[in-house]
Amino acid sequence: MRYHDCHPILAFASSDRLRKSTLASLLVLLAACSEPSTPGADIAAQNTSAIPEFRFNSEIRWTSYGIPHVKADDWASLGYGFAYATAKDAVCTIAKDVLMVNGELSRHFGAEQGNLQSDIFHRAVLDETMIAGFRASQSDKANEFSAGYIAGYNRYINDHRQDLPESCAGATWVSNITERDLDKLTIGVGIRYGLGRFQREMANAAPPGQPIASLSTDFEIPAGIGSNAVAMGREVTETGRGLLLGNPHYPWQGSSRFHMIHTTIPGELDVMGVSLYTTNRIAIGFNKDVAWTHTVSTGLRSTIYALELDPTNPTRYRYGDDYRDMQPVTIEVPVRNQEGGASMQSHTVYMTHYGPLLVSDQLPWTPERAYAIRDANLYNDRAAVTYDALNKASNIDEVEAALSLQGVSWTNTIAADRDGTAFYADISVVPNVDADLIGRCQVPVDGVPRQLVILDGTRPDCEWQNAPASHIPGAMPADNMPRIRRDDYVHNANDSYWLSTPRQPLQGFSPIIGAENAAVSLRTRAGLTFIEAALARGQKMQAQDLQDMLFSHRHFGAELFLDEVLTLCTGDTLVTLEAAEVDISAACAALAGWDRREDVDSRGAHVWREFWRQAARTQGLYAVPFDAADPVNTPRTLALDNEQVKQALRQALATSQKLFTDNQVALDAPLGTLQFEPRGNEMIPIPGGDGGAGMWSVITSQYRPGVGYSPIVHGNSYIQTVGWQQDGSVEAKAILTYSQSEDPRSPHFADQTRLYSDSQWISLPFYEQDIAADPNLMTLVLQE
């Protein structure tokens, strides 16, 4: 329901108090339809003299597009409103993630689709000792916020149990949460890109002679998970102040979706941005003085240790001059049975002092060798204190100090401030392992990329180094991590710290953080090329320039290589493919007419997409190799003089053409007719394409015959541009590509997705006068 020119105010207390007190049973629905400057908080305040003391007292104001602005006078009440507002849009996803971290997926959904392995993993790793230690380490402020969050989430469940979204309506697994559940959610996010990537391998571990599944480990982060970020400084911006573009590429479904929110404790905190559905701090955002974003870092969160086993007992491993026993841990997992109940299944996992054993085709457990993993974030209890400091930072000095608290688990941070400083840092959590230790201790293993880092587990001198300056045992101290400040710009698109700006490459850091003097992705090259070209025009940068840079949806890879590919279209255009001949002239014609963008009206983009997905795998593809002295412009030039390369590219063109002609898809079809996101009966065209092909505006989707590139898997998600006007006031625009709510009944299930389809932005109402003036303002005073 949309409200125009009036501000509904709903004030109500908890269900218990509704039963106990006539006063607290007051349900007020007032429409402040006169002056838009009359905020809901003022109306609610008129009743406070008669309202008894509440432990939680939070005001939530929703503005257009379902953005909640949570205001409270204390941290417990802020957590209360935060959880309630988030659950309104994501209750089913949060509830299912609570099941996941408690190892309860198999009970409710069966053992299939990785549920059993997930349950074994979470029950074994997130044990009671770990959770107790995590909770004991939290500050009083964090404990207050957590208590409020738990009460606020449970309040939402209790208030709306009979009206939950279809995906969890009537589900017995939607239940109240505890402090233990919240802590598990927090730790689970922290280990996502370390130990969390090896759940199947941990559940698969068994001594030689016992039956195990054949399992191939994928050592790469899933395609599409990443981000772009640009921070610009006083030297290049029109206002002489900072300017930031944040562009995470994240999943469009599940608990890694972002949720827009604004949190305020008057006089202490005022920050706006996004959290993930299942996290409880603003992770990317801005306040009146600083703006920041994250990109997934190349740093490793874990190392694997190669264990030499006792010839007489494969559950003992050599450490120095002695042998140590592995610790078998028996896990009981309830699994849904055919009768609809649950049967208990026992499973044993094996622990070493490094961590759990892993078993896969590439990491076998033989009578001679096994492999264990250690994760730097497993005992990282610093997230709350870090993000609380980051949310309140007033300049880049304070941003850097907040990051140095070491609660940012696996991302780079790119930031700008009102004073005009641009900042990049990979101050994330990695093992304290330097190049010397890797050189002495790395063990090569067939089928495992060397950048994974497998260390010799027999030698005590190959243990991670403990540094007194680190807040986390075994983690690299913050002072040893890369960072840079600039008055012009910094940029990151998931390559290493090395090329955060080609004007001043960063060097001399541990390879555990990332590679130096190594080729970067076409997406990184695209961003750096676009930025340098814009600066070369000599005009000072505005937020609109960064917005246009992204939403032009330029295909940098095509700008580099399409003209060369079109030379394959001269002469003989017949290509033999699977014993049949394909005339590639049709694909050539479609590509010749393509605008070299992936906007919704771009014709022929899909032909290039499928062509390049094959062509990029061609050995010896480039005539000019990578040159560390010219990393933005190399490698380049397709090696068309090489007959094998030439024929591979012709084959790729033929394969792409055949895919679409076989499925009766026009080769010059507009991208938006093929790539779309379903919202009910609506198919919303989506711009963007493959980052690996050179798209800076990233959307990852797979072609499904008879359907198209739908649904969207990963890509552009929460996008923000933040800058400051001449008077120092912050100005922010954003778009949440998949919209705010997962509930199809919500008016905010697709509203921003439609805007994104048209490459539009919304202005974020950060200041009080902007919130009060919003034509769709709704206010809820929530007390318990």
TORNULO-166906 format. One record per residue (C-alpha): residue in one letter; x negated, z, y negated. Coordinates in steps of 0.02 Angstrom, whole numbers, padded with zeros to 5 digits, always signed. Example, Ala and Ser with C-alpha at 12.3 -4.5 7.8 and 13.67 -1.06 7.14 Angstrom:
<dotors>
A-00615+00390+00225;S-00684+00357+00053;
</dotors>
This chain:
<dotors>
M+00000+00000+00000;R-00069-00047-00170;Y-00038+00058-00324;H-00045-00023-00494;D-00054+00072-00658;C-00016+00240-00581;H-00124+00366-00489;P-00039+00454-00342;I-00103+00632-00321;L-00081+00716-00151;A-00129+00900-00141;F-00107+00994+00022;A-00185+01136+00118;S-00225+01154+00302;S-00094+01153+00438;D-00122+01337+00476;R-00093+01385+00296;L+00059+01273+00288;R+00138+01383+00420;K+00082+01545+00340;S+00117+01526+00156;T+00257+01453+00053;L+00134+01423-00087;A+00009+01335+00027;S+00147+01229+00101;L+00162+01140-00065;L+00154+00953-00046;V+00140+00872-00214;L+00158+00688-00244;L+00136+00652-00427;A+00117+00484-00507;A+00009+00489-00662;C+00074+00325-00729;S+00043+00349-00914;E-00135+00366-00976;P-00267+00303-00852;S-00386+00429-00928;T-00284+00569-00847;P-00384+00594-00687;G-00310+00671-00531;A-00432+00815-00539;D-00353+00875-00700;I-00179+00876-00622;A-00240+00968-00468;A-00327+01095-00579;Q-00161+01142-00660;N-00109+01223-00495;T-00271+01315-00455;S-00219+01480-00533;A-00093+01510-00394;I-00195+01441-00250;P-00285+01570-00141;E-00470+01557-00103;F-00518+01420+00018;R-00677+01400+00118;F-00668+01211+00098;N-00602+01135-00062;S-00635+00950-00084;E-00562+00813-00192;I-00563+00635-00126;R-00521+00493-00245;W-00504+00320-00172;T-00533+00171-00285;S-00505-00013-00249;Y-00565-00078-00082;G-00544+00095-00005;I-00702+00172-00078;P-00692+00363-00070;H-00768+00470-00207;V-00791+00645-00136;K-00811+00787-00260;A-00839+00970-00220;D-00920+01124-00294;D-01022+01169-00139;W-01107+01086+00008;A-00983+01146+00139;S-00837+01073+00042;L-00934+00912+00014;G-00963+00893+00200;Y-00778+00927+00229;G-00723+00786+00116;F-00861+00670+00176;A-00805+00684+00357;Y-00620+00668+00317;A-00647+00512+00212;T-00758+00432+00343;A-00642+00472+00488;K-00500+00388+00393;D-00590+00223+00417;A-00691+00251+00577;V-00614+00388+00683;C-00612+00290+00846;T-00794+00238+00832;I-00852+00413+00787;A-00753+00487+00933;K-00829+00364+01055;D-01006+00399+00994;V-00973+00584+01022;L-00932+00540+01201;M-01091+00437+01213;V-01212+00571+01153;N-01129+00697+01269;G-01145+00581+01420;E-00958+00562+01442;L-00934+00373+01436;S-00923+00351+01625;R-00788+00485+01637;H-00672+00388+01524;F-00727+00206+01539;G-00811+00193+01709;A-00993+00170+01756;E-00998-00015+01710;Q-01075-00100+01558;G-01220+00022+01549;N-01110+00176+01532;L-01188+00267+01679;Q-01365+00235+01618;S-01316+00293+01444;D-01241+00451+01514;I-01394+00491+01618;F-01507+00460+01469;H-01411+00568+01346;R-01381+00711+01467;A-01565+00716+01513;V-01641+00695+01341;L-01522+00788+01226;D-01531+00951+01321;E-01482+01123+01259;T-01661+01176+01219;M-01684+01027+01104;I-01517+01052+01017;A-01550+01237+00989;G-01720+01199+00914;F-01647+01066+00800;R-01512+01181+00734;A-01632+01325+00705;S-01741+01214+00596;Q-01604+01162+00474;S-01591+01232+00298;D-01446+01341+00241;K-01384+01194+00136;A-01386+01078+00286;N-01296+01207+00393;E-01161+01226+00260;F-01138+01039+00248;S-01129+01025+00439;A-00998+01162+00450;G-00894+01072+00321;Y-00917+00904+00406;I-00859+00974+00573;A-00707+01057+00494;G-00664+00901+00394;Y-00675+00785+00544;N-00572+00904+00650;R-00446+00919+00509;Y-00424+00731+00508;I-00399+00728+00697;N-00271+00868+00689;D-00178+00791+00543;H-00173+00614+00616;R-00175+00633+00805;Q-00006+00550+00819;D-00056+00405+00707;L-00228+00350+00765;P-00282+00166+00765;E-00234+00061+00914;S-00410+00065+00988;C-00398+00253+01019;A-00213+00293+01000;G-00160+00420+01130;A-00336+00432+01200;T-00381+00599+01275;W-00562+00571+01225;V-00524+00589+01040;S-00556+00773+01016;N-00623+00902+00896;I-00811+00909+00876;T-00934+01053+00872;E-01100+01087+00788;R-01184+01035+00950;D-01097+00865+00944;L-01150+00834+00765;D-01331+00876+00803;K-01332+00759+00951;L-01264+00618+00843;T-01404+00647+00718;I-01544+00650+00847;G-01469+00499+00936;V-01484+00391+00780;G-01664+00447+00754;I-01723+00389+00926;R-01627+00224+00920;Y-01783+00114+00904;G-01898+00219+01012;L-01846+00303+01172;G-01667+00243+01144;R-01719+00065+01184;F-01767+00117+01362;Q-01609+00201+01425;R-01591+00086+01575;E-01774+00104+01622;M-01764+00293+01617;A-01607+00298+01724;N-01688+00173+01845;A-01843+00279+01880;A-01869+00332+02061;P-02024+00361+02168;P-02093+00222+02277;G-01987+00189+02430;Q-01822+00234+02349;P-01703+00092+02308;I-01699+00040+02125;A-01619-00100+02029;S-01716-00253+01977;L-01725-00233+01790;S-01815-00338+01660;T-01862-00244+01503;D-01830-00331+01337;F-01967-00268+01222;E-01898-00353+01066;I-01778-00278+00940;P-01612-00374+00955;A-01607-00530+00849;G-01519-00506+00685;I-01559-00322+00667;G-01658-00313+00507;S-01640-00325+00319;N-01700-00402+00157;A-01747-00300+00005;V-01817-00337-00168;A-01866-00215-00305;M-01916-00280-00476;G-02005-00188-00615;R-02014-00182-00804;E-02132-00330-00821;V-02008-00458-00753;T-01833-00388-00790;E-01730-00428-00943;T-01699-00245-00984;G-01874-00185-00945;R-01797-00068-00817;G-01791-00074-00627;L-01686-00194-00524;L-01647-00184-00339;L-01569-00296-00207;G-01527-00213-00042;N-01469-00327+00099;P-01467-00245+00271;H-01430-00358+00420;Y-01336-00246+00538;P-01201-00255+00673;W-01024-00301+00623;Q-00951-00191+00760;G-00979-00015+00821;S-01063+00140+00753;S-01199+00046+00658;R-01071-00016+00532;F-01095+00046+00354;H-00963+00145+00260;M-00956+00150+00069;I-00944+00323-00008;H-00984+00419-00168;T-01026+00605-00163;T-01033+00727-00307;I-01071+00911-00333;P-01059+00929-00522;G-01227+00974-00597;E-01319+00952-00432;L-01282+00787-00344;D-01205+00620-00392;V-01248+00477-00276;M-01157+00321-00215;G-01192+00199-00075;V-01165+00194+00112;S-01188+00296+00268;L-01173+00231+00445;Y-01008+00273+00527;T-01088+00411+00630;T-01213+00481+00505;N-01175+00608+00370;R-01286+00569+00221;I-01292+00422+00103;A-01431+00318+00179;I-01437+00172+00057;G-01378+00187-00122;F-01412+00242-00299;N-01388+00378-00428;K-01404+00368-00616;D-01594+00359-00607;V-01650+00275-00446;A-01588+00148-00319;W-01657+00120-00145;T-01627+00024+00014;H-01704+00015+00188;T-01768-00119+00304;V-01812-00092+00487;S-02000-00064+00494;T-02126-00142+00613;G-02196+00031+00652;L-02188+00090+00832;R-02089+00249+00863;S-02159+00278+01036;T-02303+00238+01150;I-02302+00219+01338;Y-02429+00310+01443;A-02498+00233+01603;L-02512+00368+01736;E-02634+00369+01881;L-02546+00450+02030;D-02606+00569+02165;P-02639+00462+02321;T-02550+00593+02426;N-02401+00621+02310;P-02328+00491+02189;T-02242+00628+02088;R-02408+00700+02032;Y-02515+00619+01897;R-02695+00643+01847;Y-02732+00722+01678;G-02915+00750+01647;D-02992+00827+01801;D-02828+00895+01871;Y-02660+00834+01932;R-02495+00883+01854;D-02325+00887+01936;M-02185+00780+01868;Q-02030+00881+01834;P-01875+00813+01923;V-01717+00846+01824;T-01552+00825+01914;I-01412+00760+01806;E-01229+00773+01854;V-01123+00636+01777;P-00933+00630+01791;V-00880+00452+01833;R-00702+00385+01828;N-00636+00352+02003;Q-00499+00240+02069;E-00371+00380+02060;G-00400+00397+01873;G-00493+00561+01890;A-00680+00590+01887;S-00804+00612+02028;M-00974+00689+01999;Q-01127+00583+02031;S-01300+00660+02043;H-01452+00573+01975;T-01631+00631+01959;V-01742+00584+01813;Y-01926+00624+01808;M-02014+00706+01662;T-02197+00722+01617;H-02276+00816+01472;Y-02274+00649+01379;G-02090+00619+01412;P-01979+00533+01541;L-02035+00403+01668;L-01979+00223+01647;V-01959+00094+01785;S-01927-00093+01769;D-01998-00254+01837;Q-02136-00248+01707;L-02162-00059+01722;P-02154-00024+01909;W-02179+00145+01992;T-02303+00110+02131;P-02403+00230+02239;E-02547+00208+02117;R-02467+00199+01945;A-02314+00246+01843;Y-02266+00242+01660;A-02200+00378+01544;I-02144+00366+01363;R-02168+00481+01214;D-02056+00465+01060;A-02112+00526+00889;N-01934+00552+00828;L-01872+00654+00975;Y-01909+00816+00884;N-01885+00749+00708;D-01775+00877+00620;R-01810+00817+00443;A-01669+00694+00407;A-01556+00811+00308;V-01690+00884+00195;T-01763+00710+00164;Y-01602+00623+00118;D-01541+00770+00014;A-01701+00753-00089;L-01689+00563-00094;N-01508+00569-00152;K-01559+00679-00299;A-01722+00590-00346;S-01739+00550-00531;N-01890+00433-00524;I-02008+00348-00404;D-02120+00501-00396;E-01975+00599-00324;V-01926+00456-00208;E-02101+00458-00137;A-02099+00648-00122;A-01932+00642-00030;L-01995+00511+00093;S-02150+00617+00124;L-02037+00750+00200;Q-02035+00629+00349;G-01850+00618+00386;V-01841+00428+00375;S-01856+00386+00558;W-01883+00198+00574;T-01866+00105+00410;N-01962+00046+00259;T-01897+00104+00090;I-01887-00012-00060;A-01838+00069-00225;A-01828+00044-00413;D-01801+00168-00552;R-01729+00171-00727;D-01905+00177-00800;G-01946+00008-00725;T-02055+00045-00573;A-02037-00058-00414;F-02088+00032-00254;Y-02116-00010-00071;A-02163+00113+00066;D-02166+00122+00253;I-02163+00312+00258;S-02072+00319+00423;V-02109+00415+00582;V-02242+00340+00695;P-02364+00416+00819;N-02524+00480+00741;V-02628+00348+00827;D-02764+00255+00734;A-02853+00092+00772;D-02998+00184+00854;L-02886+00276+00977;I-02794+00116+01020;G-02960+00026+01046;R-03023+00163+01163;C-02863+00197+01257;Q-02750+00044+01264;V-02710-00016+01440;P-02660-00199+01459;V-02510-00228+01572;D-02451-00399+01627;G-02284-00447+01552;V-02292-00317+01415;P-02338-00371+01237;R-02496-00285+01176;Q-02410-00230+01016;L-02304-00111+01120;V-02460+00000+01147;I-02482+00071+01321;L-02612+00210+01323;D-02716+00286+01462;G-02619+00439+01519;T-02763+00510+01620;R-02869+00555+01468;P-02832+00703+01354;D-02927+00614+01215;C-02792+00479+01218;E-02657+00601+01165;W-02581+00578+00993;Q-02677+00670+00861;N-02595+00825+00787;A-02618+00834+00598;P-02582+00994+00502;A-02513+00889+00358;S-02375+00816+00466;H-02206+00901+00475;I-02177+00827+00648;P-02293+00864+00796;G-02394+00710+00842;A-02327+00605+00698;M-02438+00519+00571;P-02448+00616+00407;A-02353+00537+00264;D-02513+00520+00162;N-02581+00399+00292;M-02434+00279+00277;P-02432+00123+00166;R-02349+00114-00005;I-02365+00018-00167;R-02297+00025-00345;R-02281-00130-00452;D-02219-00178-00624;D-02169-00351-00558;Y-02093-00347-00383;V-02102-00295-00201;H-02009-00372-00055;N-01982-00341+00130;A-01889-00439+00264;N-01945-00341+00418;D-02123-00402+00425;S-02258-00271+00405;Y-02313-00181+00249;W-02457-00305+00232;L-02361-00434+00130;S-02242-00326+00030;T-02308-00433-00112;P-02431-00576-00089;R-02502-00528-00259;Q-02577-00369-00183;P-02578-00365+00008;L-02592-00191+00085;Q-02732-00168+00211;G-02827-00037+00308;F-02687+00051+00401;S-02661+00088+00585;P-02595-00057+00690;I-02463+00065+00755;I-02375+00034+00588;G-02388-00155+00586;A-02497-00308+00585;E-02612-00365+00445;N-02671-00543+00411;A-02540-00608+00532;A-02408-00743+00515;V-02243-00686+00443;S-02067-00748+00477;L-01984-00895+00393;R-01861-00769+00319;T-02002-00671+00236;R-02076-00833+00172;A-01905-00885+00106;G-01882-00726+00005;L-02057-00730-00068;T-02040-00915-00111;F-01872-00890-00197;I-01938-00743-00298;E-02098-00828-00352;A-02004-00986-00401;A-01883-00885-00507;L-02024-00793-00594;A-02118-00956-00623;R-01975-01017-00732;G-02029-00887-00858;Q-01860-00807-00884;K-01835-00620-00863;M-01734-00570-00710;Q-01557-00503-00709;A-01451-00439-00565;Q-01357-00603-00567;D-01517-00695-00524;L-01541-00592-00366;Q-01357-00613-00321;D-01369-00801-00340;M-01533-00804-00244;L-01445-00729-00094;F-01275-00810-00107;S-01341-00985-00134;H-01359-00975+00057;R-01510-01090+00047;H-01590-01140+00211;F-01776-01124+00180;G-01822-01190+00351;A-01724-01349+00320;E-01802-01366+00147;L-01971-01365+00232;F-01940-01471+00385;L-01781-01574+00377;D-01859-01725+00293;E-01993-01728+00427;V-01863-01716+00565;L-01766-01861+00490;T-01916-01973+00517;L-01874-01959+00703;C-01716-02055+00664;T-01804-02218+00627;G-01832-02345+00764;D-01776-02299+00939;T-01639-02166+00932;L-01602-02159+01118;V-01655-01998+01204;T-01645-01967+01391;L-01561-01800+01421;E-01514-01740+01596;A-01525-01916+01667;A-01410-01982+01530;E-01449-02067+01366;V-01399-01990+01200;D-01405-02090+01039;I-01462-01961+00911;S-01415-02068+00763;A-01253-01971+00743;A-01346-01805+00729;C-01467-01887+00610;A-01325-01947+00499;A-01247-01774+00495;L-01413-01694+00448;A-01451-01826+00316;G-01286-01780+00230;W-01310-01592+00244;D-01338-01494+00082;R-01470-01385+00166;R-01368-01228+00143;E-01261-01125+00261;D-01111-01096+00149;V-00935-01110+00216;D-00918-01288+00150;S-01089-01348+00209;R-01069-01495+00328;G-01191-01519+00471;A-01271-01346+00464;H-01221-01310+00643;V-01316-01462+00706;W-01477-01398+00628;R-01443-01222+00693;E-01436-01272+00875;F-01578-01397+00851;W-01695-01267+00778;R-01653-01134+00908;Q-01737-01251+01033;A-01865-01333+00921;A-01942-01167+00866;R-01999-01136+01045;T-02104-01294+01049;Q-02288-01264+01085;G-02404-01329+00950;L-02258-01359+00831;Y-02359-01354+00669;A-02497-01469+00611;V-02561-01342+00483;P-02592-01172+00565;F-02568-01001+00488;D-02695-00957+00355;A-02707-00775+00302;A-02767-00835+00132;D-02603-00931+00109;P-02474-00834+00210;V-02320-00889+00113;N-02355-01075+00140;T-02422-01077+00318;P-02397-01129+00452;R-02321-01293+00391;T-02297-01478+00429;L-02224-01524+00597;A-02353-01597+00715;L-02262-01762+00737;D-02424-01851+00779;N-02423-01753+00940;E-02315-01852+01061;Q-02263-01697+01159;V-02203-01611+01001;K-02114-01768+00944;Q-02022-01788+01109;A-01977-01602+01113;L-01896-01617+00942;R-01801-01773+00994;Q-01740-01680+01148;A-01685-01535+01038;L-01587-01653+00925;A-01503-01733+01075;T-01459-01565+01151;S-01381-01504+00989;Q-01281-01663+00968;K-01219-01660+01148;L-01164-01478+01136;F-01044-01520+00996;T-00985-01692+01052;D-00948-01623+01226;N-00840-01491+01142;Q-00758-01615+01023;V-00833-01534+00868;A-00870-01651+00725;L-01055-01657+00682;D-01012-01651+00497;A-00884-01511+00514;P-00889-01380+00374;L-00977-01223+00434;G-00828-01115+00387;T-00718-01204+00514;L-00838-01152+00651;Q-00909-00985+00593;F-00775-00858+00555;E-00724-00678+00580;P-00552-00644+00655;R-00447-00516+00562;G-00280-00508+00649;N-00211-00685+00646;E-00327-00731+00503;M-00491-00824+00533;I-00602-00789+00383;P-00742-00917+00355;I-00913-00834+00348;P-01069-00903+00261;G-01247-00869+00319;G-01358-00915+00465;D-01509-00876+00575;G-01647-00778+00489;G-01775-00840+00613;A-01738-01018+00557;G-01773-00975+00376;M-01607-00912+00313;W-01626-00769+00188;S-01437-00746+00193;V-01422-00695+00374;I-01275-00706+00492;T-01305-00702+00680;S-01173-00774+00794;Q-01170-00871+00956;Y-01073-01030+00986;R-00928-01011+01108;P-00856-01175+01171;G-00677-01194+01117;V-00694-01054+00991;G-00843-01075+00876;Y-00971-00955+00803;S-00859-00805+00818;P-00854-00657+00815;I-01000-00615+00702;V-01131-00509+00791;H-01257-00457+00658;G-01308-00502+00482;N-01267-00471+00300;S-01176-00305+00293;Y-01183-00189+00143;I-01264-00285+00001;Q-01300-00203-00166;T-01382-00250-00329;V-01423-00105-00444;G-01500-00110-00617;W-01496-00018-00782;Q-01436-00079-00949;Q-01535-00060-01110;D-01453+00109-01144;G-01508+00172-00973;S-01336+00169-00891;V-01334+00113-00710;E-01242-00046-00662;A-01207-00083-00480;K-01120-00221-00386;A-01097-00233-00199;I-01002-00308-00055;L-00968-00238+00118;T-00953-00399+00215;Y-00845-00335+00358;S-00740-00220+00245;Q-00721-00033+00243;S-00600+00008+00384;E-00598-00031+00570;D-00410+00001+00576;P-00311-00164+00575;R-00167-00074+00488;S-00275-00031+00338;P-00267-00136+00179;H-00457-00121+00183;F-00478-00202+00353;A-00519-00373+00281;D-00511-00367+00090;Q-00699-00370+00060;T-00725-00494+00202;R-00617-00618+00107;L-00723-00589-00048;Y-00883-00613+00050;S-00814-00776+00118;D-00811-00836-00063;S-00982-00758-00101;Q-00903-00631-00219;W-00957-00457-00273;I-00866-00301-00330;S-00918-00183-00469;L-00948-00007-00405;P-00857+00128-00506;F-00994+00258-00522;Y-00951+00343-00686;E-00800+00455-00708;Q-00718+00339-00834;D-00731+00194-00712;I-00653+00293-00570;A-00511+00356-00679;A-00475+00180-00743;D-00463+00101-00571;P-00288+00025-00552;N-00277+00076-00369;L-00336+00256-00388;M-00270+00380-00261;T-00320+00563-00259;L-00312+00691-00119;V-00352+00875-00147;L-00401+00937+00025;Q-00414+01124+00058;E-00434+01239+00206;
</dotors>
